[in-house]
């Protein structure tokens, strides 16, 4: 049973036992790992400029660069 956004918001303030036929949809999230990265001021400036040029955040640029390096290594 799918509920509308309005129904979900209304039921959010009621006890779980008041929910009609509660169902839990579970999808596991992929694991992520975070690393601390130290960059020189020049490299950091390039990273921010490249992210702005691509219209993404700096993390997306780093992820793309790592993916490209993995493909090149194979």
N, C-alpha and C positions, 0 to 999 in steps of 0.2 A: 504494500500500500504506500503510495507516494503522497506526501502531504504538500500543500502549497506553502509558500513562504509565510503567508499570513497565519496559517494554522500552526506552523512550527513556532513562530514568535509567540502566539497565544499560549501554546502548550509549554513553552520554555519556563514559565513561572508556576506551572502546576507540578504536583508530584508525579514521578514516573509511572506510578500505578494508575494514574488517570489517563495515560496515553492509550489510544486505541491501537491494538495489535502492534506493539513496538517491534521494529526490525532494525538490526544493526547491519549496515553495509560496511564491510571491512576490506580495505585494499592496503596491503603492506607498502610502506614507503621505501624507496631504495636507500641503502645506507650511504651516508656522506661522511667525508673526512675533511677536516679543516687543518690547514697548515699556516704557520706564521711565515710571512715572506718579507724579507728585508731587501729593499731596492735602493739604489743610489738616487739622489735627487733628479738626475738626468733621466734615468729609466722610469722613475715614478712620473715625471712630467710627461714622458712619451706615452705611458700607459693611460693616463687621464686624457690626453689629447686623442689617442686612438679610440678610447671608449666613447668620447664625445663624437668623434667622426662617424663611428658605427652606430651611434644612438643606443648604446647599451651601457651597463655598468662595468667597472673595471674587472670584476670577477668573471664576467662573460668573455672578456678579451683573453684573460688568463686561461680559462677553460678551452677556448678555441685554439689557442697556441699549443696547449698540451696535447689536444686531440690531433692537431696537424703534425706535431713532433712524433706522436705514436704511429701515425700512418706512414710517415717518412722513414721511421726506423724499421718497419716491416718489409 
